Amino acid sequence: MQPAPTFQVIPGQDELAGLTRDLRFHPSPVTQPTTLTIDQVQQFNQQGYLKGFRIFSDSEITENRDYFDRLLAKVMAEGGDSYSISSAHLRYGKAWDLLTDHRLVSIVTDLLGPNVIGWGAHFFCKMPGDGKKVSWHQDASYWPLTPSKAVTIWLAIDDADIDNACMRYIPGSHHHGHLTYTLHENDPNQVLNQEVVAAPGMGEPIDVELRAGEISIHSDLLLHGSEVNQSQRRRCGLTLRYCAADVVAHLGWSEKGVVVAGDPPAHWANRSRPNRD
């Protein structure tokens, strides 16, 4: 097995600026979903998200949490932090298993269609009182992908609520296309480096409170973020990223691909499960 390639968590601004990308919302083409209802597909198209699906049992999510605890301890001992476990599916078999889990893939195919690539697995773990926030942003803004036909599943490893800084969405904001942002390149209190300053004027935010084992799913153009965790409880989530198989990946990101549904497209790699857990 070839070693997993490495990627920047956030590509450089110059790299992204040099790409031609179609960053418009493309509604779900699915008219006969098998796991979701047609009303849920329509809600996703209109609001840009779905939330509150219970996927993993208590015993399953406890196993996943125990695994992440061990992985986090290892990464931090090697000099990383609670946000630095990205492209985890390329290195850890357990993350690959979650990315390809049929219960998650069945939801994604009801939104993106029958041919889907899983390409990302990134832990976002807010430690108690860590002082960091995730400003309002759009996922698609960071990604060298075109056209904009991608979704993120956010799997709650811990309970996520208002007290420990759960995610927040601005419903319907994905219809505005790619939005202007301000850069925060060297702000230690920001997890990411982009902020859509105009976001508060684009609608009333909702809090995405989830119990451990539940998921939400959102469009790559939906404005979302989270506040500082001022509680004494950790808030860990695993983001799992998917796109339609006809999406083109630049900057070598096609090497992140795992075919989770449908026929393997020529453009994307189809990474096998890593041996290491």
Secondary structure as the mmCIF struct_conf table of DSSP 4:
data_model
#
loop_
_struct_conf.conf_type_id
_struct_conf.id
_struct_conf.beg_label_comp_id
_struct_conf.beg_label_asym_id
_struct_conf.beg_label_seq_id
_struct_conf.end_label_comp_id
_struct_conf.end_label_asym_id
_struct_conf.end_label_seq_id
HELX_LH_PP_P HELX_LH_PP_P1 GLN A 2 PRO A 5
BEND BEND1 VAL A 9 ILE A 10
HELX_RH_AL_P HELX_RH_AL_P1 GLN A 13 ALA A 17
TURN_TY1_P TURN_TY1_P1 GLY A 18 GLY A 18
BEND BEND2 LEU A 19 LEU A 19
BEND BEND3 ARG A 24 ARG A 24
BEND BEND4 THR A 31 GLN A 32
BEND BEND5 THR A 34 LEU A 36
HELX_RH_AL_P HELX_RH_AL_P2 ILE A 38 GLN A 47
BEND BEND6 GLY A 48 GLY A 48
STRN STRN1 TYR A 49 ARG A 54
BEND BEND7 PHE A 56 PHE A 56
HELX_RH_AL_P HELX_RH_AL_P3 ASP A 58 ALA A 77
TURN_TY1_P TURN_TY1_P2 GLU A 78 GLY A 79
TURN_TY1_P TURN_TY1_P3 SER A 82 TYR A 83
BEND BEND8 SER A 87 SER A 87
HELX_RH_3T_P HELX_RH_3T_P1 ALA A 88 LEU A 90
TURN_TY1_P TURN_TY1_P4 ARG A 91 ARG A 91
HELX_RH_AL_P HELX_RH_AL_P4 GLY A 93 LEU A 99
TURN_TY1_P TURN_TY1_P5 THR A 100 THR A 100
HELX_RH_AL_P HELX_RH_AL_P5 HIS A 102 LEU A 112
BEND BEND9 PRO A 114 PRO A 114
STRN STRN2 VAL A 116 LYS A 126
TURN_TY1_P TURN_TY1_P6 PRO A 128 GLY A 129
STRN STRN3 LYS A 133 LYS A 133
STRN STRN4 VAL A 134 HIS A 137
HELX_RH_3T_P HELX_RH_3T_P2 ASP A 139 TYR A 142
STRN STRN5 LEU A 145 THR A 146
BEND BEND10 PRO A 147 SER A 148
STRN STRN6 ALA A 150 ALA A 156
BEND BEND11 ILE A 157 ASP A 158
STRN STRN7 ALA A 160 ALA A 160
TURN_TY1_P TURN_TY1_P7 ILE A 162 ALA A 165
STRN STRN8 MET A 167 TYR A 169
TURN_TY1_P TURN_TY1_P8 PRO A 171 GLY A 172
HELX_RH_3T_P HELX_RH_3T_P3 SER A 173 HIS A 176
BEND BEND12 HIS A 178 HIS A 178
HELX_LH_PP_P HELX_LH_PP_P2 LEU A 179 THR A 180
STRN STRN9 THR A 182 LEU A 183
TURN_TY1_P TURN_TY1_P9 GLU A 185 ASN A 186
TURN_TY1_P TURN_TY1_P10 PRO A 188 ASN A 189
STRN STRN10 GLN A 190 GLN A 190
BEND BEND13 VAL A 191 ASN A 193
STRN STRN11 GLN A 194 GLU A 195
TURN_TY1_P TURN_TY1_P11 VAL A 197 ALA A 198
HELX_RH_3T_P HELX_RH_3T_P4 ALA A 199 MET A 202
STRN STRN12 ILE A 206 VAL A 208
STRN STRN13 LEU A 210 LEU A 210
TURN_TY1_P TURN_TY1_P12 ALA A 212 GLY A 213
STRN STRN14 GLU A 214 SER A 219
TURN_TY1_P TURN_TY1_P13 ASP A 220 LEU A 221
BEND BEND14 LEU A 222 LEU A 222
STRN STRN15 HIS A 224 SER A 226
BEND BEND15 SER A 231 ARG A 233
STRN STRN16 ARG A 235 ALA A 244
TURN_TY1_P TURN_TY1_P14 ALA A 245 ASP A 246
STRN STRN17 VAL A 248 ALA A 249
TURN_TY1_P TURN_TY1_P15 LEU A 251 GLY A 252
HELX_RH_3T_P HELX_RH_3T_P5 TRP A 253 LYS A 256
STRN STRN18 VAL A 258 ALA A 261
BEND BEND16 GLY A 262 ASP A 263
HELX_LH_PP_P HELX_LH_PP_P3 PRO A 264 PRO A 265
BEND BEND17 ALA A 266 TRP A 268
HELX_LH_PP_P HELX_LH_PP_P4 ARG A 271 PRO A 274
BEND BEND18 ASN A 275 ASN A 275
#
